Amino acid sequence: TIGITLNAGSNTAANAMAGFLRGFQQQKVNINGEERPALEAMDFMASCSGGGFPSIIYHYQNSTTIDELLDAAGPNDPSQITEEVLNTIPKNSMFTAFSAHAIPSLMSAVIGATKAGGEEAPWPLFVSQH
């Protein structure tokens, strides 16, 4: 019996745990003599708070494949992630929703830092709002 847990932490955790699931979908293992995604070897998944977002989407999606949902064909090396690659995320991927949510949070953080007279850095504001 194998289980995984997806931790809490708001949208930051949601993004990280979606990436965690994606990594298990990309990694192949031998299941009953057949090479399959490692995610299929998991018997249980537990989550809370932010980690619940990707868990719920994963368990209740019915309009696409798991490969498209987790953008399994995308790069797994962070140095390969470019603006061009980010613009080709499948529309049914959970990463589309998660990355779209980040833009308003980032803009709000920059505006908040500007209103504070430059005394606050945007990054901590972004993390706290996202």
Kinemage of the C-alpha trace (Angstrom):
@kinemage 1
@onewidth
@group {chain A} dominant
@subgroup {mainchain}
@vectorlist {calphas} color= white
{ca thr a 1} P 0.000 0.000 0.000
{ca ile a 2} L 1.389 3.365 -1.053
{ca gly a 3} L -0.017 6.757 -0.149
{ca ile a 4} L 0.962 10.358 -0.745
{ca thr a 5} L 0.069 13.535 1.085
{ca leu a 6} L -0.331 17.005 -0.362
{ca asn a 7} L 0.484 19.700 2.183
{ca ala a 8} L -1.284 22.913 3.082
{ca gly a 9} L -0.202 26.438 2.248
{ca ser a 10} L -2.792 28.236 0.143
{ca asn a 11} L -2.177 28.755 -3.578
{ca thr a 12} L 1.563 28.314 -3.177
{ca ala a 13} L 0.939 24.770 -1.936
{ca ala a 14} L -1.629 24.175 -4.672
{ca asn a 15} L 0.959 24.986 -7.341
{ca ala a 16} L 3.704 22.988 -5.647
{ca met a 17} L 1.504 19.952 -5.049
{ca ala a 18} L 0.210 20.063 -8.639
{ca gly a 19} L 3.869 19.933 -9.680
{ca phe a 20} L 4.386 17.030 -7.284
{ca leu a 21} L 1.531 15.106 -8.939
{ca arg a 22} L 2.911 16.004 -12.362
{ca gly a 23} L 6.298 14.560 -11.433
{ca phe a 24} L 4.698 11.276 -10.395
{ca gln a 25} L 2.717 11.228 -13.660
{ca gln a 26} L 5.916 11.761 -15.665
{ca gln a 27} L 7.966 9.183 -13.733
{ca lys a 28} L 7.396 5.665 -15.058
{ca val a 29} L 7.423 2.504 -12.914
{ca asn a 30} L 6.720 -1.162 -13.537
{ca ile a 31} L 3.182 -2.109 -12.482
{ca asn a 32} L 2.220 -5.729 -13.132
{ca gly a 33} L 4.878 -6.028 -15.824
{ca glu a 34} L 3.824 -2.861 -17.642
{ca glu a 35} L 5.508 0.550 -17.617
{ca arg a 36} L 2.972 2.986 -16.163
{ca pro a 37} L 3.001 6.455 -14.541
{ca ala a 38} L 4.125 6.252 -10.904
{ca leu a 39} L 0.958 8.112 -9.880
{ca glu a 40} L -1.018 4.981 -10.810
{ca ala a 41} L 0.890 3.037 -8.130
{ca met a 42} L -0.585 5.229 -5.393
{ca asp a 43} L -3.388 3.666 -3.389
{ca phe a 44} L -4.264 6.669 -1.243
{ca met a 45} L -3.970 10.432 -1.412
{ca ala a 46} L -4.503 12.779 1.526
{ca ser a 47} L -4.523 16.556 1.396
{ca cys a 48} L -5.553 19.652 3.276
{ca ser a 49} L -6.018 23.342 2.534
{ca gly a 50} L -4.018 24.438 -0.544
{ca gly a 51} L -2.971 20.858 -1.298
{ca gly a 52} L -6.644 20.002 -1.568
{ca phe a 53} L -7.078 22.060 -4.744
{ca pro a 54} L -5.003 19.790 -7.005
{ca ser a 55} L -6.289 16.712 -5.175
{ca ile a 56} L -9.932 17.635 -5.805
{ca ile a 57} L -9.256 18.552 -9.437
{ca tyr a 58} L -7.337 15.284 -9.933
{ca his a 59} L -10.047 13.113 -8.390
{ca tyr a 60} L -13.105 14.792 -9.872
{ca gln a 61} L -12.006 15.869 -13.342
{ca asn a 62} L -13.885 14.162 -16.136
{ca ser a 63} L -13.266 16.326 -19.190
{ca thr a 64} L -9.687 15.374 -20.049
{ca thr a 65} L -6.935 12.825 -19.550
{ca ile a 66} L -4.656 12.788 -16.519
{ca asp a 67} L -1.705 13.500 -18.840
{ca glu a 68} L -3.366 16.685 -20.108
{ca leu a 69} L -4.647 17.643 -16.654
{ca leu a 70} L -1.098 17.471 -15.260
{ca asp a 71} L 0.583 18.681 -18.482
{ca ala a 72} L 2.745 15.550 -18.360
{ca ala a 73} L 4.276 16.313 -21.765
{ca gly a 74} L 5.668 19.614 -20.476
{ca pro a 75} L 9.264 20.096 -19.331
{ca asn a 76} L 10.328 18.748 -15.952
{ca asp a 77} L 13.587 20.712 -15.833
{ca pro a 78} L 12.969 24.235 -14.484
{ca ser a 79} L 15.663 25.655 -16.773
{ca gln a 80} L 13.496 24.609 -19.755
{ca ile a 81} L 10.493 26.642 -18.616
{ca thr a 82} L 10.167 29.762 -20.739
{ca glu a 83} L 7.401 32.227 -21.492
{ca glu a 84} L 6.817 30.377 -24.766
{ca val a 85} L 6.422 27.057 -22.908
{ca leu a 86} L 4.060 28.644 -20.369
{ca asn a 87} L 1.895 29.909 -23.240
{ca thr a 88} L 1.451 26.342 -24.529
{ca ile a 89} L 0.045 24.803 -21.328
{ca pro a 90} L -3.026 22.772 -22.371
{ca lys a 91} L -6.272 24.611 -21.617
{ca asn a 92} L -7.534 21.614 -19.607
{ca ser a 93} L -4.410 21.544 -17.440
{ca met a 94} L -4.846 22.496 -13.789
{ca phe a 95} L -1.740 24.666 -14.230
{ca thr a 96} L -3.714 27.012 -16.492
{ca ala a 97} L -6.043 27.906 -13.620
{ca phe a 98} L -3.240 28.126 -11.071
{ca ser a 99} L -1.017 30.372 -13.183
{ca ala a 100} L -3.921 32.635 -14.178
{ca his a 101} L -4.606 33.232 -10.483
{ca ala a 102} L -1.005 34.338 -9.869
{ca ile a 103} L -1.192 37.374 -12.170
{ca pro a 104} L -3.723 39.371 -10.067
{ca ser a 105} L -1.804 38.486 -6.883
{ca leu a 106} L 1.447 39.715 -8.397
{ca met a 107} L -0.135 42.955 -9.612
{ca ser a 108} L -1.720 43.530 -6.206
{ca ala a 109} L 1.664 43.005 -4.510
{ca val a 110} L 3.408 45.479 -6.820
{ca ile a 111} L 0.665 48.068 -6.266
{ca gly a 112} L 0.784 47.463 -2.502
{ca ala a 113} L 4.556 47.902 -2.426
{ca thr a 114} L 4.253 51.098 -4.470
{ca lys a 115} L 1.577 52.508 -2.131
{ca ala a 116} L 3.865 51.744 0.823
{ca gly a 117} L 6.363 54.189 -0.660
{ca gly a 118} L 8.802 51.467 -1.641
{ca glu a 119} L 9.310 50.455 2.007
{ca glu a 120} L 7.941 46.979 1.356
{ca ala a 121} L 9.296 44.555 -1.238
{ca pro a 122} L 6.664 43.117 -3.614
{ca trp a 123} L 7.781 39.486 -3.213
{ca pro a 124} L 6.677 38.977 0.436
{ca leu a 125} L 3.377 40.685 -0.373
{ca phe a 126} L 2.914 38.404 -3.383
{ca val a 127} L 3.589 35.275 -1.312
{ca ser a 128} L 1.213 36.380 1.438
{ca gln a 129} L -1.568 37.172 -1.071
{ca his a 130} L -1.006 34.190 -3.294
